[in-house]
Amino acid sequence: MHAKSVYRTKEFEFDFSKKEIRMYRKRYNYLIIPFSEVRHVEIKKGSVVRNVVLLALIAGLLIFFTVFLSGNLINKLNEAGNYVPLNHSDIRRIGANFILSVSSLFFASYIMYSIFRKEMVLKINKKNKPYSLKELAKTGLLERFIEDLSKVFGDVSVDLSKK
């Protein structure tokens, strides 16, 4: 009986018997959306993050910071020459520049990976955040979930194409 099914992930629960959607944040229910308030349901391949432009700006600034620190590091190493010994503060500064540049490059690359990673996402009423459907796909319930959504809501747009 598909109409009595309950689909639950970490972020949401579709309860077709109670005709409501429960949104979870850290396993606590923070929002209940009755089916009567749902105007549009969309399932597509997309990014899970919401503020793509802001994250891209932060990643760009981190990459710029990495280039700046690497240039500073190379400049300090070229300044020392072969015959001038480096003192303790110079060695600490070189080590700090290296650690900061590697860590900021790591964080920038992780942010860019998060932006460009595409997953199956669910959007409700077009304005809400995208919810990942990875858990339903792993358990093999995604097709059944899409069928139940299509039965209950007439306006379900499903775009499974790989872009």
C-alpha positions as CSV (number, residue, x, y, z in Angstrom):
1,M,0.0,0.0,0.0
2,H,1.9,3.0,-1.3
3,A,-0.5,5.6,0.1
4,K,0.2,4.5,3.7
5,S,4.0,4.6,3.2
6,V,6.4,6.6,5.4
7,Y,9.7,7.8,3.9
8,R,12.3,9.1,6.3
9,T,15.8,10.4,6.0
10,K,17.9,12.5,8.3
11,E,16.4,15.7,7.0
12,F,12.8,15.0,6.3
13,E,9.9,12.5,6.7
14,F,7.1,12.1,4.2
15,D,4.2,10.5,6.0
16,F,1.5,9.7,3.4
17,S,-1.0,8.4,6.1
18,K,-0.9,11.6,8.1
19,K,-0.6,13.7,4.9
20,E,2.3,15.8,6.2
21,I,6.0,16.5,5.7
22,R,8.2,16.7,8.8
23,M,11.5,18.6,8.4
24,Y,14.3,17.6,10.8
25,R,17.4,19.4,12.0
26,K,19.8,17.2,14.1
27,R,17.0,14.7,14.6
28,Y,14.6,17.3,16.0
29,N,11.4,18.2,14.2
30,Y,11.5,22.0,13.4
31,L,8.8,22.3,10.7
32,I,5.6,20.4,9.7
33,I,4.2,21.1,6.2
34,P,0.8,19.7,5.6
35,F,0.2,18.3,2.1
36,S,-2.4,21.1,1.5
37,E,0.3,23.7,1.7
38,V,2.6,22.1,-0.9
39,R,2.2,23.8,-4.2
40,H,5.2,22.4,-6.1
41,V,7.5,19.4,-5.7
42,E,10.7,19.1,-7.7
43,I,13.2,16.2,-7.9
44,K,16.3,16.9,-9.9
45,K,20.1,16.4,-10.0
46,G,21.5,19.5,-8.4
47,S,23.7,21.0,-5.7
48,V,22.9,20.4,-2.1
49,V,24.4,23.7,-0.9
50,R,22.2,26.8,-1.0
51,N,24.5,29.8,-1.2
52,V,26.6,28.8,-4.2
53,V,27.7,32.4,-5.0
54,L,28.8,33.1,-1.4
55,L,30.7,29.8,-1.2
56,A,32.4,30.4,-4.5
57,L,33.5,33.9,-3.3
58,I,34.9,32.4,-0.1
59,A,36.8,29.7,-2.1
60,G,38.2,32.4,-4.5
61,L,39.4,34.4,-1.5
62,L,41.0,31.4,0.0
63,I,42.8,30.6,-3.3
64,F,43.9,34.2,-3.5
65,F,45.2,34.0,0.1
66,T,47.1,30.8,-0.8
67,V,48.7,32.5,-3.8
68,F,49.7,35.5,-1.6
69,L,51.1,33.3,1.1
70,S,53.0,31.1,-1.4
71,G,54.5,34.2,-3.0
72,N,55.5,35.5,0.4
73,L,57.1,32.1,1.2
74,I,59.0,32.0,-2.1
75,N,60.1,35.6,-1.6
76,K,61.4,34.8,1.9
77,L,63.3,31.7,0.7
78,N,64.9,33.6,-2.2
79,E,65.8,36.5,0.1
80,A,67.8,34.2,2.4
81,G,70.4,33.2,-0.2
82,N,72.9,30.4,0.2
83,Y,75.2,32.0,2.7
84,V,72.9,33.8,5.1
85,P,71.6,31.5,7.9
86,L,68.0,31.7,8.8
87,N,67.2,32.6,12.4
88,H,64.5,31.0,14.5
89,S,61.8,33.6,13.7
90,D,62.4,33.2,10.0
91,I,62.0,29.4,10.2
92,R,58.8,29.8,12.2
93,R,57.4,32.3,9.7
94,I,58.2,29.9,6.8
95,G,56.5,27.0,8.6
96,A,53.5,29.1,9.4
97,N,53.2,30.3,5.8
98,F,53.4,26.8,4.6
99,I,50.8,25.4,7.0
100,L,48.4,28.3,6.3
101,S,48.8,28.0,2.5
102,V,48.2,24.3,2.5
103,S,45.2,24.4,4.8
104,S,43.6,27.3,3.0
105,L,44.1,25.5,-0.3
106,F,42.6,22.3,1.2
107,F,39.5,24.3,2.4
108,A,39.1,26.0,-0.9
109,S,39.2,22.8,-2.8
110,Y,36.7,21.2,-0.4
111,I,34.3,24.2,-0.9
112,M,34.6,23.9,-4.7
113,Y,34.0,20.1,-4.5
114,S,30.8,20.8,-2.4
115,I,29.6,23.3,-4.9
116,F,30.1,21.1,-8.0
117,R,29.0,17.8,-6.5
118,K,25.6,16.9,-8.0
119,E,23.1,14.7,-6.2
120,M,19.4,13.9,-6.4
121,V,17.7,16.6,-4.5
122,L,14.1,17.3,-3.5
123,K,12.8,20.9,-3.5
124,I,9.4,21.7,-2.0
125,N,7.6,24.9,-3.0
126,K,10.7,26.1,-5.0
127,K,11.9,28.3,-2.1
128,N,12.9,25.8,0.5
129,K,16.4,24.4,0.7
130,P,17.2,21.3,-1.4
131,Y,17.1,18.0,0.5
132,S,19.3,15.2,-0.5
133,L,17.7,11.9,-1.6
134,K,20.9,9.9,-1.3
135,E,19.6,7.8,1.6
136,L,16.4,6.8,-0.3
137,A,18.5,5.9,-3.3
138,K,20.9,3.8,-1.2
139,T,17.9,1.8,0.2
140,G,16.3,1.4,-3.2
141,L,13.2,3.4,-2.3
142,L,13.7,6.3,-4.6
143,E,11.6,5.0,-7.5
144,R,8.7,4.1,-5.1
145,F,9.0,7.5,-3.4
146,I,8.7,9.3,-6.8
147,E,5.7,7.1,-7.7
148,D,4.0,8.0,-4.4
149,L,4.7,11.7,-4.9
150,S,3.3,11.6,-8.4
151,K,0.1,9.9,-7.1
152,V,-0.4,12.4,-4.2
153,F,0.8,15.6,-5.9
154,G,-0.2,16.2,-9.5
155,D,2.6,18.8,-10.0
156,V,5.8,16.8,-9.5
157,S,8.6,17.7,-11.9
158,V,11.2,15.0,-12.1
159,D,14.4,15.7,-14.0
160,L,16.8,12.7,-13.7
161,S,19.1,13.8,-16.6
162,K,22.8,14.1,-16.0
163,K,23.9,17.7,-16.6
